[in-house]
Amino acid sequence: MTIVILTTLLGIGLILLLLEILFIPGTTVVGILGLLVSLTGIAYAFLSFSSEMAWWITAVVTLLNVVAVIYGFRSGVWNKFSLKTSLKGGTFDQRTSGVEVGMTGKAISDIKPIGKALIHDQVYEVKSDSGFIPVDSDLTIIKVETNKIIVK
């Protein structure tokens, strides 16, 4: 019965440590609980077996826990949690390329002060310089900013 209790404590401690490293990293609660259960198993070994046998159990358990930690970090599980891409956007995203001051178009929605306009068979979001512009009105581009088309 002593062996069953010892292996159960040490096994649960090792499993909790592996769970912390592989499946729920960052919480540390499960890892600390696994370490405490392993230490309880080692204390139980010192109470139940001879000192020499308890030291052998301690060495084996320590080796298994170190191997589990090394395996956990080398398994690549941390790559699933790390950011691999970055945003490459900027203030100018080519939204207004090909549009120039003086071009004309037609409002395809009410522009109050922002709406949609058809300019050279392309739909753009535009902003009115003079307030409300009703649908189907003719427009003229008066200003092109970074990503804004100002019409009147």
C-alpha positions, 0 to 999 in steps of 0.5 A: 500500500505504501508503494501505491500511495508514493507512486500516486503522489509522485505521479500526480505531482509530475502530471500537474507539472507537465500540465502547467508547462504544456497546456496551461502555461502562465498560471503557475498555480498548477505548477506550484501544486504539482511541486507541492504534491511531489514534495509531499511524496518525497516527504512520505518516502522519507517517513515510510522507507529507509533513508538510503531508499528515500534519497534514491526516490528523491533523485529519481523524482528530481531527474524525472521532473527536470526531464519533464521541464526540459521536454516541455520547453523543447516541445514547441508548445510555447510557439503556439502562444507567441506572436509570429506576425506583426502589423505592417499597416501605416497611415497611408494604405493606398486607399486614395491612389489614382484619385486627384483633385479636380476629378468628378464623380456621383454620390451613390449615398447621402453624404452627411458629411461622410458617404459613398461616391462613384469616381471613375467606376470605383466606389470611394468613401468621401467627406463633404466640405460643404455639409449634406450632399444628396444621393445622385448629386455630381461631385468634384474632388477639392482635396485629397489627404492621406486617406480622405477624399474631400468633395463639394 
